[in-house]
């Protein structure tokens, strides 16, 4: 990774291979799910809490619709994509012709690292290969369809770190699919050799698998690969994996669970999980025609909120833009980063760089804003654990985490009065309350014999993230 040593100590930039299947850990694992699922998750991952997802590839060149542009254009014959191509490119133009335009002349890995470090992220997941099959490194199994042979003519994965995916129009994959996945030409000749090459060459600490849903794990040889990864690979003691290893594996097998994009459980899961989501609500990859109303603002990232914007729409985490009737005001709080960590998850926030190699300034602003909030409140995020109560009164206004003997209460709606009541903590004579960022002890009083306390609040400072954190010591 092309990072200075001080940045390496300040944050972990992890190689996350998104392969579209397309020392407590020192034990032997067999190639079956019972054995593989028993492997403890390396502890660095749970402590990290916050990472950055980066979708970058040839799909950034058309920058239309989403990173699935090739499939929507040639696989689904989507009318909008067809019109876009007819209006902007000559007849007969093929998707591979976009590759030479993926030049990344302004790609500066040190600058990217500065942004990621400022964001407070502890790991970075870069797409080493997406479903289009183009590799962001000089793969010996992807001749002339990689970033060294064409486009930027440089090893982007080696410069920063990566994720991988691979299959849509690969003839070997299409042949296997036609055969009902009874043959494994794509897996044996393309996917597995490329994956082994990536692991040995770049020594990733996380593999973010995706694109597995059409075929079972037996087609992908998932258990055999994971057994090698956990037993004999150069990263066997630190490697972390997700759960996308074949149809039916999500939320069931693997390391931590993704379950689905933008997964948000309704109650505390028993298994370590992750929420991946994107600043651009409509796409993971760069879009040339994105609008500011289609992006998550900083309060939505810290504490996901549906609210009106100035153009008469409601910004939603799951539908890019929701219309509303004039005069209607909808404020439904559903915290994102705070909620995810309070519920025991990791939060993976995506940005899509341009084909020129820059991170759009609005994305950079969001990432730096998260970092500024974490600089004050990160004590309650990094290395924390779910408390015995995750949120107060089944509302979305107060969430809790814990670390050691301290309990943290996130206030995600500014109180209308100069005090707040927390019903769940059980106080003692040694109870102390402070506001993170302000060392002054806050006055409090018990509200009932069984527990709970009323806390006198100072004037809460304006923060772009619109969330504040109380630290409670000496409570149960």
C-alpha positions in Angstrom: 0.0 0.0 0.0 1.4 3.4 -1.0 1.0 5.0 2.4 3.5 6.7 4.7 4.4 5.0 7.9 2.7 7.6 10.1 -0.6 7.1 8.3 -0.3 3.4 8.7 -0.1 3.8 12.4 -2.9 6.4 12.5 -5.4 4.2 10.6 -5.6 0.7 9.1 -6.1 0.8 5.3 -7.3 -2.8 4.7 -7.4 -4.6 1.4 -11.0 -5.8 1.0 -11.5 -8.0 -1.9 -15.0 -8.1 -3.2 -14.8 -11.3 -5.1 -18.0 -11.8 -6.8 -17.6 -15.4 -6.4 -17.4 -14.3 -9.6 -2.8 -16.4 18.7 -6.2 -17.7 19.6 -6.9 -18.4 16.0 -4.1 -21.0 15.6 -6.2 -24.1 15.0 -7.0 -26.2 12.0 -10.3 -25.7 10.2 -11.9 -28.2 7.8 -13.8 -27.3 4.6 -17.3 -27.4 6.1 -19.5 -24.7 7.6 -19.6 -26.3 11.0 -15.9 -25.9 11.4 -15.5 -22.6 9.5 -18.3 -20.9 11.4 -16.6 -21.8 14.7 -13.6 -19.6 14.0 -13.5 -16.6 16.3 -13.6 -13.3 14.5 -10.3 -11.5 14.8 -10.8 -8.8 17.5 -9.5 -5.8 15.5 -12.7 -5.8 13.4 -15.2 -5.4 16.2 -13.1 -2.6 17.8 -12.8 -0.6 14.5 -16.6 0.1 14.2 -16.3 2.5 11.2 -14.9 1.9 7.7 -15.0 3.4 4.2 -16.4 1.6 1.2 -15.0 2.7 -2.2 -16.7 1.6 -5.5 -14.4 2.5 -8.4 -13.9 1.1 -11.8 -14.8 1.3 -15.5 -18.4 1.9 -14.5 -17.2 5.3 -13.2 -16.7 6.5 -16.8 -20.2 6.4 -18.1 -21.2 7.5 -14.5 -24.9 6.9 -15.3 -27.5 5.1 -13.3 -25.2 3.1 -11.0 -22.2 0.8 -11.0 -24.5 -1.8 -12.6 -24.6 0.3 -15.8 -23.2 -2.5 -18.1 -25.8 -5.0 -16.9 -28.7 -2.5 -17.0 -27.6 -1.4 -20.6 -26.7 -4.7 -22.2 -28.3 -7.3 -19.8 -31.7 -5.7 -19.1 -31.8 -3.3 -22.1 -33.0 -0.5 -19.7 -34.6 2.2 -21.8 -32.9 5.0 -19.9 -29.4 3.5 -20.4 -30.2 2.8 -24.1 -31.2 6.4 -24.6 -28.1 7.6 -22.7 -25.8 5.7 -25.0 -27.7 6.6 -28.2 -27.5 10.3 -27.2 -23.9 10.4 -26.2 -21.9 7.6 -28.0 -21.6 6.4 -31.6 -23.5 3.4 -32.9 -21.8 0.1 -32.0 -19.9 1.5 -29.0 -19.2 -1.3 -26.6 -18.7 -1.3 -22.9 -15.0 -2.3 -23.0 -14.3 1.0 -25.0 -14.9 2.8 -21.7 -11.8 1.3 -20.2 -9.2 3.5 -21.9 -11.1 6.5 -20.6 -10.7 5.3 -17.0 -7.4 7.1 -16.7 -7.4 8.4 -13.1 -4.8 11.1 -13.9 -5.5 12.9 -10.6 -5.5 9.8 -8.4 -3.4 10.6 -5.4 -3.4 7.8 -2.8 -1.8 10.0 -0.2 -4.6 12.5 -0.5 -7.2 9.7 -0.3 -5.5 8.5 2.8 -5.6 12.0 4.3 -9.4 12.0 3.7 -9.9 8.6 5.1 -7.8 9.4 8.1 -9.7 12.6 8.7 -13.0 10.7 8.5 -12.1 8.6 11.5 -12.4 5.4 9.6 -10.3 2.5 10.8 -10.4 0.5 7.6 -11.0 1.0 3.9 -12.8 -1.4 1.5 -11.7 -0.6 -2.1 -13.3 -2.5 -5.0 -10.5 -4.5 -6.5 -12.9 -5.9 -9.0 -16.6 -5.4 -9.5 -19.2 -7.5 -11.4 -17.9 -6.1 -14.8 -14.7 -8.1 -14.2 -12.3 -5.3 -14.7 -9.5 -5.6 -12.1 -7.9 -2.6 -10.5 -4.5 -4.4 -10.4 -2.5 -6.3 -13.1 -4.2 -9.6 -12.7 -2.5 -12.3 -14.8 -5.9 -13.9 -15.3 -7.6 -10.8 -16.7 -5.4 -9.9 -19.7 -6.0 -6.4 -21.1 -9.0 -6.0 -18.8 -7.2 -4.5 -15.9 -5.9 -1.2 -14.7 -2.2 -1.9 -15.6 -2.8 -2.9 -19.2 -5.3 -0.2 -20.0 -6.8 3.0 -18.5 -4.6 4.4 -15.7 -1.8 1.9 -16.4 -1.1 1.5 -12.7 -1.7 -0.9 -9.9 -4.6 0.8 -8.1 -5.0 -2.0 -5.5 -1.3 -1.9 -4.7 -1.5 1.9 -4.3 -4.3 1.8 -1.8 -6.0 -1.5 -1.1 -9.0 -3.4 -2.7 -12.3 -5.4 -3.0 -13.3 -7.7 -5.9 -16.2 -8.9 -8.0 -16.4 -10.5 -11.4 -18.9 -12.3 -13.6 -21.7 -10.7 -15.7 -20.6 -11.4 -19.3 -17.6 -13.6 -18.7 -18.1 -16.5 -21.2 -16.9 -19.1 -18.8 -19.4 -17.9 -16.2 -22.2 -17.8 -18.7 -21.3 -21.4 -19.8 -21.4 -22.6 -16.2 -24.7 -20.8 -15.7 -26.1 -22.5 -18.8 -25.0 -25.8 -17.4 -26.9 -25.2 -14.2 -23.6 -24.6 -12.4 -22.7 -28.2 -12.7 -19.5 -27.2 -14.3 -16.9 -24.9 -12.7 -14.8 -23.5 -15.6 -15.1 -19.9 -14.4 -14.3 -20.8 -10.8 -11.3 -22.9 -11.6 -9.8 -20.9 -14.5 -10.7 -17.4 -13.4 -12.1 -16.7 -10.0 -10.0 -18.9 -7.6 -6.7 -18.3 -9.3 -7.3 -14.6 -9.2 -8.4 -14.7 -5.6 -5.4 -16.7 -4.4 -3.2 -14.2 -6.4 -4.8 -11.3 -4.6 -4.4 -12.8 -1.1 -0.8 -13.8 -1.5 0.2 -10.6 -3.3 -1.5 -8.0 -1.2 -2.2 -9.8 2.1 -5.6 -8.3 2.9 -7.1 -8.2 6.3 -10.7 -8.4 5.1 -12.4 -10.1 2.2 -15.8 -8.6 1.3 -17.4 -11.2 -0.9 -20.4 -10.4 -3.1 -22.3 -11.5 -6.2 -22.7 -15.1 -5.0 -26.5 -15.3 -5.2 -27.0 -17.2 -8.4 -25.1 -20.3 -7.4 -24.6 -22.4 -4.3 -21.4 -22.3 -2.2 -20.4 -25.7 -3.7 -20.1 -24.1 -7.1 -17.8 -21.4 -5.8 -15.7 -23.8 -3.8 -16.2 -21.4 -0.9 -15.5 -23.8 2.0 -12.3 -25.1 0.4 -11.1 -21.6 -0.1 -12.0 -20.4 3.4 -10.3 -23.4 4.9 -7.1 -22.5 3.1 -7.5 -18.8 4.0 -7.9 -19.6 7.7 -5.3 -22.4 7.9 -2.5 -21.7 5.5 -2.7 -18.2 3.9 -0.3 -15.4 4.9 -3.2 -13.6 6.7 -4.7 -16.7 8.4 -4.6 -15.1 11.9 -6.0 -11.6 11.0 -8.2 -12.1 8.0 -11.9 -11.2 8.4 -14.6 -12.4 6.0 -18.3 -11.6 5.5 -21.2 -13.9 4.7 -21.7 -13.8 0.9 -20.3 -17.2 -0.1 -23.1 -18.7 -2.1 -26.9 -18.7 -2.4 -28.4 -19.1 1.1 -25.2 -18.2 3.0 -26.1 -14.6 3.9 -26.9 -14.1 7.6 -26.0 -17.8 8.1 -22.3 -18.6 7.3 -19.0 -16.8 7.2 -17.3 -14.3 9.5 -19.5 -11.3 10.2 -22.9 -10.9 8.6 -23.9 -8.4 6.0 -27.2 -10.1 5.4 -28.2 -7.5 2.8 -27.2 -4.0 1.6 -28.2 -1.4 4.1 -29.2 -4.1 6.6 -30.7 -2.7 9.8 -31.8 -5.3 12.4 -34.8 -4.6 14.6 -33.2 -6.1 17.7 -29.7 -6.9 19.0 -28.3 -9.6 16.8 -26.4 -12.5 18.4 -23.8 -12.5 15.7 -21.4 -9.7 14.7 -22.8 -7.8 11.8 -22.2 -4.8 9.5 -24.3 -2.2 7.8 -23.0 -1.0 4.4 -24.6 2.0 2.9 -23.7 4.8 0.5 -23.5 8.6 0.7 -25.2 8.6 -2.7 -28.6 7.1 -2.0 -29.1 6.0 -5.7 -25.7 4.4 -6.4 -22.5 2.9 -5.0 -20.5 4.1 -8.0 -19.9 7.7 -9.2 -22.8 9.3 -11.1 -22.2 12.4 -13.2 -25.8 13.5 -12.8 -26.2 13.1 -9.0 -28.1 15.8 -7.2 -27.4 17.1 -3.7 -30.9 16.0 -2.6 -30.0 12.4 -3.4 -27.1 12.5 -1.0 -27.1 11.7 2.7 -26.2 14.8 4.7 -24.1 14.6 7.9 -27.0 14.4 10.4 -28.4 11.5 8.3 -25.1 9.7 8.5 -24.8 10.1 12.2 -28.5 9.7 12.9 -30.4 8.8 9.8 -33.4 11.1 9.4 -36.2 11.4 6.9 -36.8 15.1 6.4 -37.9 17.7 3.9 -35.4 19.4 1.7 -35.7 22.8 0.0 -37.0 21.3 -3.2 -40.1 19.8 -1.7 -38.9 16.2 -1.2 -38.2 14.0 1.8 -34.7 12.6 1.9 -35.0 8.9 2.7 -32.3 6.3 3.5 -33.9 3.7 1.3 -35.7 5.5 -1.5 -33.6 8.3 -3.0 -36.2 11.0 -3.1 -39.8 10.7 -1.7 -42.5 13.2 -2.8 -44.7 14.8 -0.2 -47.8 16.9 -0.1 -47.3 20.7 0.5 -47.4 21.5 4.2 -46.7 18.0 5.3 -43.7 17.7 7.7 -42.3 14.3 8.3 -39.4 13.7 10.8 -38.8 10.0 11.4 -35.6 9.3 13.1 -33.8 6.1 12.4 -30.2 6.5 13.5 -27.5 5.1 11.2 -23.9 5.2 12.6 -25.1 5.6 16.2 -27.8 3.0 15.9 -25.5 0.5 14.1 -22.8 0.7 16.8 -25.4 0.6 19.6 -26.8 -2.6 18.1 -23.3 -4.2 17.9 -22.6 -3.6 14.3 -19.9 -2.0 12.2 -20.7 0.9 9.8 -19.3 0.8 6.3 -20.0 4.1 4.4 -19.5 4.2 0.7 -18.2 6.9 -1.7 -17.8 6.6 -5.5 -14.7 8.4 -6.9 -14.6 9.9 -10.4 -12.8 8.2 -13.4 -10.3 11.0 -13.0 -9.3 9.6 -9.6 -10.8 12.3 -7.3 -13.3 11.9 -4.5 -16.1 14.4 -5.2 -15.9 17.3 -2.8 -19.3 16.7 -1.4 -18.3 13.2 -0.5 -15.1 14.5 1.1 -17.1 17.0 3.1 -19.3 14.3 4.4 -16.3 12.1 5.4 -14.5 14.9 7.1 -17.7 15.9 8.9 -18.0 12.4 10.3 -14.4 12.6 11.4 -15.0 15.9 13.2 -18.0 14.3 15.1 -15.9 11.2 16.0 -13.1 13.4 17.2 -15.4 14.4 20.0 -17.6 11.4 20.4 -15.4 8.5 19.2 -14.7 7.5 22.7 -18.3 6.1 22.8 -17.9 4.4 19.4 -14.5 2.8 19.0 -14.0 -0.4 21.0 -17.5 -0.1 22.5 -20.0 -2.8 23.2 -23.8 -2.9 23.2 -25.1 -2.0 26.7 -27.9 -4.0 28.4 -30.3 -1.5 26.9 -29.7 -0.3 23.3 -32.2 2.5 23.1 -34.5 4.3 25.6 -38.2 3.5 25.7 -38.1 2.0 22.2 -37.7 5.4 20.8 -35.0 6.7 18.4 -33.9 9.7 20.5 -31.4 8.1 22.9 -29.1 5.2 22.2 -26.5 3.6 24.5 -23.1 1.9 24.2 -20.7 0.8 26.9 -16.9 0.5 27.4 -15.3 -0.8 30.5 -17.3 0.6 33.4 -18.6 3.6 31.4 -22.0 3.9 29.8 -22.6 6.3 27.0 -25.9 7.9 26.1 -26.2 9.4 22.6 -28.7 12.3 22.4 -29.9 12.4 18.8 -32.6 15.0 19.2 -31.7 18.3 20.9 -33.9 18.5 24.1 -36.4 21.4 24.2 -35.7 21.8 27.9 -32.4 22.3 29.8 -32.4 18.7 31.1 -32.9 15.2 29.9 -34.2 12.1 31.7 -32.6 8.7 31.3 -34.8 6.0 32.7 -32.6 2.9 32.4 -29.3 3.6 34.2 -29.2 2.6 37.9 -27.3 5.2 39.8 -25.1 5.1 42.9 -23.4 7.5 45.3 -20.4 7.5 42.9 -22.3 8.3 39.7 -20.7 11.0 37.6 -22.0 12.5 34.3 -20.1 14.5 31.7 -20.8 15.6 28.2 -18.1 14.5 25.8 -16.1 17.5 24.7 -16.8 19.3 28.0 -15.0 18.1 31.2 -17.4 19.8 33.6 -19.3 17.5 35.8 -23.1 17.7 35.2 -25.6 17.9 38.0 -28.1 15.1 38.2 -30.8 13.7 40.5 -32.4 10.3 40.8 -36.0 10.1 39.6 -37.1 6.8 41.2 -35.8 4.2 43.7 -35.3 1.5 41.0 -33.2 3.7 38.8 -33.2 6.6 36.3 -31.8 10.1 36.6 -32.5 13.6 35.4 -29.5 15.4 34.1 -29.1 19.2 33.9 -27.7 20.0 30.5 -25.4 22.9 29.6 -26.2 24.8 26.4 -25.5 22.1 23.8 -23.1 23.4 21.2 -24.0 23.4 17.6 -22.4 20.4 15.8 -23.0 19.5 12.2 -23.8 15.9 13.2 -26.6 17.1 15.5 -25.9 14.4 18.1 -24.3 14.7 21.5 -22.9 12.1 23.9 -23.1 11.8 27.7 -20.7 9.7 29.6 -22.0 8.0 32.8 -19.6 6.5 35.3 -20.7 4.6 38.4 -24.0 3.4 36.9 -25.3 -0.1 36.3 
